[in-house]
């Protein structure tokens, strides 16, 4: 199989680089300065064993490849807010032997949150969810780092929303040769929603910096408790913290990498790179959406969604709001709720 990594940033670059290092055929899809750097100098992947450079085909879109192959696997690793544009470009791409990518090829959605796979299912027949547990960083154009050891990451795989998943066992075997654990499960959603609860802290980190003191950690606990209350009200199952810890163990421990400090998670990185967009609508915003559907107030996640979007739109510096100010705004938002809501009674 040939893997086409649509969005060769931190996660996509780490997956693509590891697959290439294990001998698999990989095509990287990128744009702008990153595309130019990958094309001219290759993908530089910094991992605990050192830095490796992979000279791989790099394209901006499907037209540069001609007809896609029937054995191609598309890995969607763009941020969720860029999903529509990516699928609009790749879905109609012709496949050798007839038909289009949307009709014939498997699409793995390797994103935070859960909305990307729903968007994908409107266009693609074969959609597979991926719960991405992969600490990776976009270092600079052409370079990404992945600090996990002994494994680079854990990628739970499952057909979305249901159905046969034979091809996933072949993909999992390839990933496991490339330093990933890749369990194939009929309950990938349980892992994705558990990861969603974890990712609710991304906006806190992006707005107020590293989660390094008791005040920040206590606030994150409140944000996640609000999210869990919404998932419970919606009847959505998610893996417990204990189950996650047991599954991960010490398989993906972070190792300091020379020349590639890990500044923060994916949302923080978007602000640090001043991209102008951010994924908060699909993380904190997912909880807000479910809260409105099930009549559960979500003042903390509403605040974080709004602040993260404002920071991205105005290109404010990552971590520039003191955590005390964030907590004050959060307390004010909670105080404005009606007195007999689940969060205030």
Number of C-alpha atoms within 10 A of each C-alpha: 14 16 20 25 28 28 24 31 29 25 28 26 29 29 29 31 29 25 22 18 18 15 12 17 16 25 22 26 26 25 16 9 12 19 20 17 19 26 18 12 15 19 28 23 25 24 23 18 10 9 15 16 16 17 17 18 15 25 21 16 17 19 13 9 14 12 16 21 17 19 14 20 21 20 25 26 27 25 23 25 16 15 21 13 10 19 21 13 12 20 19 16 20 21 20 13 10 11 14 19 29 24 17 19 22 22 26 25 28 30 24 24 29 22 17 23 25 15 15 25 16 11 18 22 16 21 26 24 25 30 26 22 23 20 22 26 25 26 21 16 17 24 26 25 27 29 26 24 18 16 20 26 29 24 23 24 29 25 26 24 16 12 12 11 17 10 11 20 15 12 17 19 14 18 22 20 15 22 20 27 21 22 18 19 15 17 19 24 25 17 23 25 23 21 22 25 23 17 20 27 24 28 30 29 25 30 26 21 21 19 19 9 9 9 12 21 15 12 20 21 14 13 23 21 14 24 28 20 18 25 21 11 15 15 9 12 16 22 17 12 13 9 13 14 11 10 11 15 10 13 16 20 15 17 14 13 17 11 9 18 12 19 15 21 18 24 25 26 21 21 25 18 15 18 12 15 20 28 23 26 22 22 30 30 21 22 28 25 17 18 23 13 12 13 14 22 23 26 22 24 29 21 20 27 25 15 19 28 20 16 22 26 15 13 17 17 18 26 20 13 18 12 21 13 11 19 17 10 15 19 13 13 15 18 13 10 15 12 11 8 12 14 17 12 7
